[in-house]
């Protein structure tokens, strides 16, 4: 059997297992030797066997309830076992026995911190600070308590004091930096985090903190360098998530994808990592891969709305509108959805030309949220397409009241006014829309409205500005043709209309080009266009009249008479056709 001196030697040499065996042998012979039990408790603490150590110290205080040291170590055992209520009572007993024991106040304050008893913590730490005014930990704990209570002014006062007392302890500096970061003083926070990092460049958390500030400052290249360093030192989900987010913002989607792949493997249950990967593939325009991932996510969890909505959006972008509709049908069938989802469904129905469904859903959106200005606007557009002008006006007026500065609403209201021939008010709203967003389309529609107002020079000015922005857009080219036709500059009109038809063939451009050819005296070309259009619309009286006039100019009286007679079969009172017949007969 070893002597107590030999056991103390083993302890000093950190041979705690041997010391434990030796002490248990002695206690087996002397079960009431509480000094040995106390020493055995300390050995078990060093072996991280807190449960056995707790039993040792509980035996000691049963025998000697005034033993402050045993109470103190018992409190530490409870604390390590996360029994904070018992540790609090143990440390209180220590201070009852030794009210001048600063270490007891420190331990009790930390126990209060773990129980979120911040007022108790502050009172306790202040008593400890009175005993040891140069000990930084007390002001640090008080500052931490104020932080937890969101009293950042007081937190900063105490953490600054702790920083001075601790000779710039990195933990204290980081806490002070976090205070400044929370109240929006990012520059102060960055300075402190860099100061903490300089004390230990290999501190993963310090690197992460610096990166976080750069991320908040939208300096994502800098943020990435610190997040990458933090993750090199210590691979962490938190570091990787922040790093990937900044990579997406730069954007460097390929690198972000690799991180999200690792995160998805580490945490397959967290589908947000796969969803973020989809956003990366979308950024690099690899929509096929993005769609495949989303299809899998939606299949695994049909009630997870966000991936389903994104999948529908990508289907729309790739032209698979029916698939998008199927997705929305399932979302609405299986989930209790908000007005936004119904609104998106209505817009999709409009794109599918299912205006009846769109109308019904938009009414539901407005019922759910009467202040959805865009829903009123879109319902107004549908009513306008159905020529329900009074209803359309009500919806547009409501939309304008709700969102008087919204470009889309102002623009569509201007279109409504144009459609009912209220050109002066339309001009007012087109001009207002252009002030908000002077894009090529609004300039084009403003030019059309100027034609209606017979302000042809202004029409020319705006269509030229539109052409400078989007000179290859077929509709803008068509309107340019209309403007120059109205100006009687038929050569320019011809140039733009030919170019428009090269981009996309449509009846309006063909008809106007036919009229332009007629004005230029190119009657054969003009008639060829009118005849082609008549193949699709054989009873169109205007086309028949124009064709007859072309034949007249070409001195083909029989053909001119034939077209005029066809016209009179449809519209017997057409004075122009009757006059033409009199001329060529």
CORZIPE-V947094 format. One record per pair of residues at least 4 apart in sequence whose ideal C-beta (glycine too) atoms are under 7 Angstrom apart, sorted by the first residue. I is the first residue (numbers start at 0). J is the second residue. D is the distance in whole Angstrom. If there is no record, write none. Layout:
BEGIN
[[I J D] [I J D]]
END
This chain:
BEGIN
[[0 24 6] [0 25 7] [1 5 4] [1 6 6] [1 21 4] [3 7 6] [4 8 7] [5 9 7] [6 10 7] [6 18 5] [6 21 5] [6 22 6] [7 11 6] [8 12 6] [9 14 4] [9 17 5] [9 18 4] [9 21 7] [10 15 7] [10 18 5] [10 42 7] [14 18 6] [15 19 6] [15 42 5] [15 45 5] [15 46 5] [16 20 7] [17 21 6] [18 22 6] [18 42 5] [19 23 6] [19 39 7] [19 42 5] [19 43 7] [19 46 7] [20 24 7] [21 25 7] [22 26 6] [22 35 6] [22 38 6] [22 39 4] [22 42 6] [23 27 6] [23 39 7] [25 29 6] [25 32 7] [25 35 5] [26 30 6] [26 32 6] [26 35 5] [26 36 6] [26 39 7] [29 35 7] [32 36 7] [33 37 6] [33 59 5] [33 62 5] [33 63 6] [34 38 7] [35 39 6] [36 40 6] [36 55 5] [36 58 5] [36 59 5] [37 41 7] [37 59 5] [37 69 6] [38 42 7] [39 43 6] [39 55 5] [40 44 7] [40 52 5] [40 55 3] [40 56 5] [40 59 7] [40 72 6] [41 45 7] [41 72 7] [42 46 6] [43 48 4] [43 51 5] [43 52 4] [43 55 6] [44 49 7] [44 52 5] [44 72 6] [44 75 7] [44 76 7] [48 52 6] [49 53 6] [49 76 5] [49 79 4] [49 80 5] [50 54 7] [50 80 7] [51 55 7] [52 56 6] [52 76 5] [53 57 6] [53 73 6] [53 76 4] [53 77 7] [54 58 7] [55 59 7] [56 60 6] [56 69 5] [56 72 5] [56 73 4] [56 76 6] [57 61 7] [57 73 7] [58 62 7] [59 63 6] [59 66 6] [59 69 4] [60 64 5] [60 66 6] [60 69 5] [60 70 6] [60 73 7] [65 96 6] [66 70 7] [67 71 6] [67 93 5] [67 96 4] [67 97 5] [68 72 7] [69 73 6] [70 74 6] [70 89 5] [70 92 5] [70 93 5] [70 96 7] [71 75 7] [71 93 5] [71 103 6] [72 76 7] [73 77 7] [73 89 5] [74 78 6] [74 86 5] [74 89 3] [74 90 4] [74 93 7] [74 106 6] [75 79 6] [76 80 6] [77 82 4] [77 85 4] [77 86 4] [77 89 6] [78 83 7] [78 86 4] [78 110 6] [82 86 6] [83 87 6] [83 110 5] [83 113 5] [83 114 5] [84 88 7] [85 89 6] [86 90 6] [86 110 5] [87 91 6] [87 107 7] [87 110 5] [88 92 7] [89 93 7] [90 94 7] [90 103 6] [90 106 5] [90 107 4] [90 110 6] [91 95 6] [91 107 7] [92 96 6] [93 97 6] [93 100 6] [93 103 4] [94 98 6] [94 100 6] [94 103 5] [94 104 7] [94 107 7] [97 103 6] [99 130 6] [101 105 6] [101 127 5] [101 130 4] [101 131 4] [101 134 7] [102 106 6] [103 107 6] [104 108 6] [104 123 6] [104 124 7] [104 126 5] [104 127 3] [104 130 7] [105 109 7] [105 127 6] [105 136 6] [106 110 7] [107 111 7] [107 123 5] [108 112 7] [108 120 5] [108 123 4] [108 124 4] [108 127 7] [108 140 5] [109 113 7] [109 140 7] [110 114 7] [111 116 4] [111 119 5] [111 120 4] [111 123 6] [112 120 5] [112 140 6] [112 143 7] [112 144 7] [115 147 7] [116 120 6] [117 121 6] [117 144 4] [117 147 6] [117 148 5] [118 122 7] [119 123 6] [120 124 6] [120 140 6] [120 144 5] [121 125 6] [121 141 5] [121 144 5] [122 126 7] [123 127 7] [124 128 6] [124 137 4] [124 140 5] [124 141 5] [125 129 7] [125 141 7] [127 131 7] [127 137 5] [128 132 6] [128 137 4] [128 138 7] [133 164 6] [135 139 6] [135 161 5] [135 164 4] [135 165 4] [135 168 7] [135 171 7] [136 140 6] [137 141 6] [138 142 6] [138 157 5] [138 160 4] [138 161 4] [138 164 7] [139 143 6] [139 158 7] [139 161 4] [139 171 5] [140 144 6] [141 145 7] [141 157 5] [142 146 6] [142 154 5] [142 157 4] [142 158 4] [142 161 6] [142 174 7] [143 147 7] [143 174 6] [144 148 7] [145 150 4] [145 153 4] [145 154 4] [145 157 7] [146 151 7] [146 154 4] [146 174 7] [146 178 6] [150 154 6] [151 155 6] [151 178 5] [151 181 6] [151 182 5] [152 156 7] [153 157 7] [154 158 6] [154 178 5] [155 159 6] [155 175 7] [155 178 5] [156 160 7] [157 161 6] [158 162 6] [158 171 6] [158 174 6] [158 175 4] [158 178 6] [159 163 7] [159 175 7] [160 164 6] [161 165 6] [161 171 5] [162 167 6] [162 171 5] [162 172 6] [162 175 6] [165 171 5] [167 172 6] [167 194 7] [167 198 7] [168 172 7] [169 173 6] [169 195 4] [169 198 5] [169 199 6] [169 202 6] [169 205 6] [170 174 7] [171 175 6] [172 176 6] [172 191 5] [172 194 6] [172 195 4] [173 177 6] [173 192 7] [173 195 5] [173 204 7] [173 205 7] [173 208 6] [174 178 7] [175 179 7] [175 191 6] [176 180 6] [176 188 4] [176 191 4] [176 192 5] [176 195 7] [176 208 6] [177 181 6] [178 182 7] [179 184 4] [179 187 4] [179 188 4] [179 191 7] [180 185 6] [180 188 4] [180 212 6] [184 188 6] [185 189 6] [185 212 6] [185 215 6] [185 216 6] [186 190 7] [187 191 7] [188 192 6] [188 212 5] [189 193 6] [189 209 7] [189 212 4] [190 194 6] [191 195 6] [192 196 6] [192 205 6] [192 208 4] [192 209 5] [192 212 6] [193 197 6] [193 209 6] [195 205 5] [196 200 6] [196 202 7] [196 205 4] [196 206 6] [196 209 6] [199 205 7] [201 232 6] [202 206 7] [203 207 6] [203 229 5] [203 232 4] [203 233 4] [204 208 6] [205 209 7] [206 210 6] [206 225 5] [206 228 5] [206 229 4] [206 232 7] [207 211 6] [207 225 7] [207 226 7] [207 229 4] [207 238 5] [207 241 7] [209 213 7] [209 225 5] [210 214 6] [210 222 5] [210 225 3] [210 226 4] [210 229 7] [210 241 6] [211 215 7] [211 241 6] [212 216 6] [213 218 4] [213 221 4] [213 222 4] [213 225 7] [214 219 6] [214 222 4] [214 241 6] [214 245 5] [218 222 6] [219 223 6] [219 245 4] [219 248 4] [219 249 5] [220 249 6] [222 226 6] [222 245 4] [223 227 6] [223 242 6] [223 245 5] [223 246 6] [224 228 7] [225 229 6] [226 230 6] [226 238 6] [226 241 5] [226 242 4] [226 245 6] [227 231 6] [227 242 6] [228 232 7] [229 233 7] [229 238 5] [230 234 6] [230 235 7] [230 238 4] [230 239 6] [230 242 6] [235 239 7] [236 240 6] [236 262 7] [236 265 7] [237 241 7] [238 242 6] [239 243 6] [239 258 5] [239 261 7] [239 262 6] [240 244 6] [240 262 7] [241 245 7] [242 246 6] [242 258 6] [243 247 6] [243 255 5] [243 258 4] [243 259 6] [243 275 7] [244 248 7] [245 249 7] [246 251 5] [246 254 5] [246 255 4] [247 252 7] [247 255 5] [247 278 7] [247 279 6] [250 282 5] [251 255 6] [252 256 6] [252 279 4] [252 282 4] [252 283 5] [253 283 7] [254 258 7] [255 259 6] [255 279 5] [256 260 6] [256 276 6] [256 279 5] [257 261 7] [258 262 6] [259 263 6] [259 272 5] [259 275 5] [259 276 4] [259 279 7] [260 264 7] [260 276 7] [261 265 6] [262 266 6] [262 272 4] [263 267 6] [263 272 5] [263 273 5] [263 276 7] [266 272 7] [270 274 6] [270 296 6] [270 300 7] [270 303 7] [271 275 6] [272 276 7] [273 277 7] [273 292 6] [273 296 6] [274 296 7] [274 305 7] [274 306 6] [275 279 7] [276 280 7] [276 292 6] [277 281 6] [277 289 5] [277 292 5] [277 293 6] [277 309 6] [278 282 6] [279 283 7] [280 285 4] [280 288 5] [280 289 4] [281 286 7] [281 289 5] [285 289 6] [286 290 6] [286 313 6] [286 316 7] [286 317 6] [287 291 7] [288 292 7] [289 293 6] [289 313 6] [290 294 6] [290 310 7] [290 313 5] [291 295 7] [292 296 6] [293 297 6] [293 306 5] [293 309 6] [293 310 4] [293 313 7] [294 298 6] [294 310 7] [295 299 6] [296 300 7] [296 303 7] [296 306 4] [297 301 6] [297 306 6] [297 307 5] [297 310 6] [301 329 7] [301 333 6] [302 333 6] [302 334 6] [303 307 7] [304 308 6] [304 330 6] [304 334 6] [304 336 7] [305 309 6] [306 310 6] [307 311 6] [307 326 5] [307 330 5] [308 312 6] [308 343 7] [309 313 6] [310 314 6] [310 326 6] [311 315 6] [311 323 4] [311 326 4] [311 327 6] [312 316 6] [313 317 6] [314 319 4] [314 322 4] [314 323 4] [314 326 7] [315 320 6] [315 323 5] [315 347 7] [319 323 6] [320 324 6] [320 347 7] [320 350 6] [320 351 5] [321 325 7] [322 326 7] [323 327 7] [323 347 6] [324 328 6] [324 347 6] [324 351 6] [325 329 7] [326 330 6] [327 331 6] [327 344 4] [327 347 6] [328 332 6] [329 333 6] [330 334 6] [330 336 6] [330 340 6] [331 336 6] [331 340 7] [331 344 7] [336 340 4] [336 341 6] [338 342 6] [338 364 5] [338 367 4] [338 368 4] [338 371 6] [339 343 7] [340 344 6] [341 345 6] [341 360 5] [341 363 6] [341 364 5] [342 346 7] [342 364 5] [342 371 7] [342 374 6] [343 347 6] [344 348 6] [344 360 6] [345 349 7] [345 357 5] [345 360 4] [345 361 5] [345 364 6] [345 377 7] [346 350 7] [347 351 6] [348 353 4] [348 356 4] [348 357 4] [348 360 6] [349 354 6] [349 357 4] [353 357 6] [354 358 6] [354 381 5] [354 384 6] [355 359 7] [356 360 6] [357 361 6] [357 381 6] [358 362 7] [358 378 7] [358 381 5] [359 363 7] [360 364 6] [361 365 6] [361 374 5] [361 377 6] [361 378 4] [362 366 6] [363 367 6] [364 368 7] [364 371 6] [364 374 4] [365 369 6] [365 371 6] [365 374 5] [365 375 7] [370 401 6] [371 375 7] [372 376 6] [372 398 5] [372 401 4] [372 402 4] [372 405 6] [372 408 6] [373 377 6] [373 407 7] [373 408 7] [374 378 6] [375 379 6] [375 394 5] [375 397 5] [375 398 4] [375 401 7] [376 380 7] [376 394 7] [376 395 7] [376 398 4] [376 407 7] [376 408 5] [376 411 5] [377 381 7] [378 382 6] [378 394 5] [379 383 6] [379 391 5] [379 394 3] [379 395 4] [379 398 6] [379 411 7] [379 415 7] [380 384 7] [380 411 6] [381 385 7] [382 387 4] [382 390 4] [382 391 4] [382 394 6] [383 391 4] [383 415 6] [383 418 6] [387 391 6] [388 392 6] [388 419 6] [389 393 7] [390 394 7] [391 395 6] [391 415 6] [392 396 6] [393 397 6] [394 398 6] [395 399 6] [395 412 5] [395 415 5] [396 400 6] [397 401 6] [398 402 6] [398 408 5] [399 403 6] [399 408 6] [399 412 6] [402 408 5] [404 435 7] [405 409 6] [406 410 6] [406 432 6] [406 435 5] [406 436 5] [407 411 6] [408 412 6] [409 413 6] [409 428 5] [409 431 5] [409 432 4] [409 435 7] [410 414 7] [410 432 4] [410 441 6] [411 415 7] [412 416 7] [412 428 5] [413 417 6] [413 425 5] [413 428 4] [413 429 4] [413 432 6] [414 418 6] [414 444 7] [415 419 7] [416 421 4] [416 424 5] [416 425 4] [416 428 6] [417 422 7] [417 425 4] [417 448 6] [421 425 6] [422 426 6] [422 448 6] [422 451 4] [422 452 5] [423 427 7] [424 428 7] [425 429 6] [425 448 5] [426 430 6] [426 448 5] [426 452 6] [427 431 7] [428 432 6] [429 433 6] [429 441 6] [429 444 6] [429 445 4] [429 448 6] [430 434 7] [430 445 7] [431 435 7] [432 436 7] [432 441 5] [433 437 5] [433 441 5] [433 442 6] [433 445 6] [436 441 7] [437 441 7] [437 442 7] [438 468 7] [439 443 6] [439 465 4] [439 468 4] [439 469 4] [439 472 7] [439 475 6] [440 444 7] [441 445 6] [442 446 6] [442 461 5] [442 464 5] [442 465 4] [443 447 7] [443 462 6] [443 465 5] [443 474 7] [443 475 5] [443 478 5] [444 448 6] [445 449 6] [445 461 5] [446 450 7] [446 458 4] [446 461 4] [446 462 4] [446 465 7] [446 478 6] [446 482 6] [447 451 7] [447 478 6] [448 452 6] [449 454 4] [449 457 4] [449 458 4] [449 461 7] [450 455 7] [450 458 5] [450 481 6] [450 482 6] [450 485 5] [454 458 6] [455 459 6] [455 485 6] [455 486 5] [456 460 7] [457 461 6] [458 462 6] [458 482 5] [459 463 6] [459 482 6] [459 486 7] [460 464 7] [461 465 6] [462 466 6] [462 478 6] [462 479 5] [462 482 5] [463 467 7] [464 468 7] [465 469 7] [465 475 5] [466 470 5] [466 475 6] [466 479 6] [469 475 6] [471 502 7] [472 476 7] [473 477 6] [473 499 5] [473 502 4] [473 503 4] [474 478 6] [475 479 6] [476 480 7] [476 495 5] [476 498 5] [476 499 4] [476 502 7] [477 481 7] [477 496 7] [477 499 4] [477 507 7] [477 508 5] [478 482 6] [479 483 6] [479 495 4] [480 484 6] [480 492 5] [480 495 4] [480 496 4] [480 499 6] [480 511 6] [481 485 6] [481 511 6] [482 486 6] [483 488 4] [483 491 4] [483 492 4] [483 495 7] [484 489 7] [484 492 4] [484 511 6] [484 514 7] [484 515 6] [488 492 6] [489 493 6] [489 515 5] [489 518 5] [489 519 5] [490 494 7] [491 495 7] [492 496 6] [492 515 5] [493 497 6] [493 512 7] [493 515 5] [493 519 7] [494 498 7] [495 499 6] [496 500 6] [496 508 6] [496 511 6] [496 512 4] [496 515 6] [497 501 7] [497 512 7] [498 502 7] [499 508 5] [500 504 6] [500 508 5] [500 509 7] [500 512 7] [505 509 7] [506 510 6] [506 532 6] [507 511 6] [508 512 6] [509 513 6] [509 528 5] [509 532 6] [510 514 7] [510 532 6] [511 515 6] [512 516 6] [512 528 6] [513 517 7] [513 525 5] [513 528 4] [513 529 5] [513 545 7] [514 518 7] [515 519 6] [516 521 4] [516 524 4] [516 525 4] [516 528 7] [517 522 6] [517 525 4] [517 549 7] [521 525 6] [522 526 6] [522 549 5] [522 552 4] [522 553 5] [523 527 6] [523 553 7] [524 528 7] [525 529 7] [525 549 5] [526 530 6] [526 546 6] [526 549 4] [526 550 7] [527 531 6] [528 532 6] [529 533 6] [529 542 5] [529 545 5] [529 546 4] [529 549 6] [530 546 6] [532 536 6] [532 542 5] [533 537 6] [533 539 7] [533 542 5] [533 543 7] [533 546 7] [536 542 6] [538 569 6] [539 543 7] [540 544 6] [540 566 5] [540 569 6] [540 570 5] [540 573 7] [541 545 6] [542 546 6] [543 547 6] [543 562 5] [543 565 5] [543 566 4] [544 548 6] [544 566 6] [544 575 6] [544 576 6] [545 549 7] [546 550 7] [546 562 5] [547 551 6] [547 559 5] [547 562 4] [547 563 5] [547 566 7] [547 579 6] [548 552 7] [548 579 7] [549 553 6] [550 555 4] [550 558 4] [550 559 4] [550 562 6] [551 559 4] [551 579 6] [551 582 7] [551 583 6] [555 559 6] [556 560 6] [556 583 4] [557 561 6] [558 562 7] [559 563 6] [559 579 7] [559 583 5] [560 564 6] [560 580 6] [560 583 6] [561 565 7] [562 566 7] [563 567 6] [563 576 5] [563 579 5] [563 580 5] [564 568 7] [566 570 6] [566 573 6] [566 576 5] [567 571 5] [567 573 6] [567 576 5] [573 577 7] [574 578 6] [575 579 6] [576 580 7] [577 581 7] [578 582 6] [579 583 6] [580 584 6]]
END
